[in-house]
Amino acid sequence: MSVDSLLQAIPPLLVYLLVGGVIGIESLGIPLPGEIVLVSAALLSSRHELAVSPLWIAVAGSAGAIVGDSIGYGIGHHYGRSLFDWLGRRFPKHFGPRNVSFAESVFTRWGVLAVFFGRFIALLRIFAGPLAGALKMRYPKFLAANVLGGICWAAGTTFAVYYVGVVAETWLSRFSWIGLALALVAGLTIGFVVKRKTERMADRYAEEQAD
């Protein structure tokens, strides 16, 4: 069975549920590859024969981000800083003292802007809901930033990747999967660069605090 046949056998509803579910769980504070799932689904939607709609991917991604962050906010608001002690034991790479301290400094300084722009940065994305709740940020302000950030991130990423995939297929019609693969690699590379830059910022912050 060819790759195209395998992909055509995937129900579009399953793709939407996967996108919304993974992003929602990631937004709770569980480190899952939400961005990779979103980018991959958006690339699938650029293949029109697969009947996967970029609009519904954007809707599913936005809904997962908004609902997941809101639940994470509630959990953080209820458990406070003890939640991050527990997460640090379960996921030390993501919720170690260095990352928690850096994220808290960002949220304390920028407030709701950290919720909005944090959606675009992998290191801060998993902190947005739980940390905003733990810091007792007012929920109406959090919700406004959460909704705007979730929609801008999910819809913006989906349609940007979708149109890149369409262009790649148009210009590389004989090697469309190569074009899509290159587009995916480019998107993931940009995400990796942003993530590494954020991690270096966290390292510098930790060093400054130690001095």
C-alpha positions in Angstrom: 0.0 0.0 0.0 1.3 3.4 -1.0 1.8 6.4 1.4 -1.0 8.2 -0.3 -3.4 5.3 0.2 -2.5 5.1 3.9 -3.0 8.8 4.4 -6.4 8.7 2.6 -7.5 6.0 4.9 -7.2 8.3 8.0 -10.6 9.8 8.9 -10.3 13.6 9.0 -12.2 13.7 12.3 -9.4 11.6 13.8 -6.9 14.2 12.7 -8.9 17.0 14.3 -9.4 15.1 17.6 -5.7 14.3 17.7 -4.7 17.9 17.1 -7.1 19.3 19.8 -6.3 16.5 22.3 -2.5 16.8 22.1 -2.5 20.6 22.2 -5.0 20.5 25.1 -3.0 18.1 27.2 0.2 20.1 26.4 -1.6 23.2 27.6 -2.4 21.6 30.9 1.3 21.5 31.6 2.2 18.0 30.3 5.1 18.3 27.8 3.7 16.8 24.5 4.7 17.8 20.9 1.7 20.0 20.3 3.5 22.2 17.7 4.8 19.2 15.8 1.3 17.7 15.6 -0.2 21.0 14.5 2.4 21.5 11.8 2.1 17.9 10.5 -1.7 18.1 10.4 -1.5 21.4 8.5 0.8 19.8 6.0 -1.7 17.0 5.5 -4.5 19.5 4.8 -2.4 21.0 1.9 -3.0 17.7 0.1 -6.6 18.3 -1.1 -7.2 14.7 -1.9 -7.0 13.8 1.8 -10.1 15.9 2.7 -8.5 17.3 5.8 -9.6 20.9 6.3 -7.1 23.5 7.4 -10.0 25.5 8.9 -11.0 22.7 11.2 -7.4 22.0 12.2 -7.2 25.7 13.2 -10.5 25.4 15.1 -9.4 22.2 16.8 -5.9 23.6 17.7 -7.4 26.8 19.1 -10.0 25.0 21.1 -7.4 22.6 22.6 -5.2 25.5 23.5 -7.9 27.6 25.1 -9.6 24.7 27.0 -6.3 23.2 28.1 -4.9 26.5 29.3 -8.1 27.2 31.2 -8.1 23.9 33.0 -4.4 24.3 33.7 -5.2 27.7 35.2 -7.8 26.2 37.5 -5.3 23.5 38.6 -2.6 26.0 39.2 -5.0 28.3 41.1 -6.0 25.5 43.4 -2.6 23.9 44.1 -0.3 26.9 43.8 3.4 26.5 43.8 3.2 22.9 45.2 2.0 21.9 41.7 5.4 22.8 40.2 7.2 20.8 42.9 5.2 17.8 41.8 5.7 18.5 38.1 9.4 19.0 38.8 9.7 15.5 40.1 7.7 14.1 37.2 9.2 16.2 34.4 12.6 17.6 35.7 13.8 18.5 32.3 10.8 20.8 31.7 9.9 21.9 35.2 13.2 22.1 36.9 13.9 25.0 39.3 15.7 26.9 36.5 12.8 26.8 34.1 10.2 27.5 36.8 12.1 30.5 38.1 12.6 31.9 34.6 9.0 31.5 33.6 7.8 33.1 36.9 10.1 36.1 36.3 8.6 36.5 32.8 5.0 36.2 34.0 5.6 38.6 36.9 7.2 41.2 34.6 4.9 40.9 31.6 1.6 39.7 33.1 -1.1 38.9 30.5 1.4 39.6 27.6 3.3 36.5 28.8 0.2 34.4 28.4 -0.4 35.7 24.9 3.2 35.5 23.6 4.0 32.5 25.7 1.8 30.4 23.4 4.4 30.9 20.6 7.3 29.7 22.7 7.7 26.0 23.6 9.3 26.5 27.0 6.6 29.0 28.1 3.6 27.3 26.4 3.3 24.5 29.0 3.6 27.1 31.9 1.0 29.6 30.7 -2.1 28.1 32.3 -0.8 26.5 35.5 1.6 29.4 36.3 -1.0 32.1 35.7 -3.3 30.3 38.1 -0.6 29.8 40.7 0.3 33.5 40.6 -3.4 34.3 41.0 -3.7 36.3 37.8 -7.2 37.5 37.4 -9.1 35.0 35.3 -10.9 37.5 32.9 -7.5 39.0 31.9 -6.0 35.5 31.6 -8.9 34.3 29.5 -8.7 37.2 27.1 -5.0 36.7 26.5 -5.5 32.9 26.4 -8.2 33.1 23.7 -6.3 35.6 21.6 -3.0 33.8 21.9 -4.5 30.4 21.3 -6.3 31.5 18.1 -3.4 33.5 16.7 -1.0 30.7 17.4 -3.1 27.8 16.1 -4.7 29.5 13.2 -1.6 31.4 12.2 0.6 28.3 12.3 -2.0 26.2 10.5 -2.6 28.5 7.5 1.0 29.5 7.2 2.1 25.9 7.0 -0.9 25.1 4.8 0.0 27.7 2.1 3.7 26.7 2.3 2.6 23.1 1.6 0.3 24.2 -1.3 3.2 26.2 -2.9 5.6 23.2 -2.3 3.2 20.8 -4.1 2.6 23.3 -6.9 6.3 23.9 -7.6 7.4 20.3 -6.9 4.5 18.4 -8.2 6.6 15.4 -9.2 8.3 15.4 -5.8 5.5 16.8 -3.6 6.4 14.8 -0.6 9.9 16.1 -0.7 8.6 19.6 -0.8 6.3 18.9 2.1 9.1 17.3 4.0 11.3 20.3 3.4 8.6 22.6 4.6 8.1 20.6 7.7 11.9 20.6 8.4 12.0 24.3 8.0 9.1 24.9 10.4 10.5 22.6 13.0 14.0 24.2 12.6 12.5 27.6 13.3 10.7 26.2 16.4 13.9 24.6 17.6 15.9 27.8 17.2 13.3 29.7 19.2 13.3 27.0 21.9 17.1 27.0 22.2 17.2 30.8 22.4 14.6 30.7 25.2 16.6 28.0 27.1 19.7 30.2 26.8 17.7 33.1 28.3 16.7 30.8 31.1 20.3 29.8 31.7 21.4 33.4 31.8 18.7 34.3 34.2 19.7 31.4 36.5 23.3 32.5 36.4 22.3 36.1 37.3 20.2 34.9 40.2 23.1 32.8 41.5 25.6 35.7 41.5 
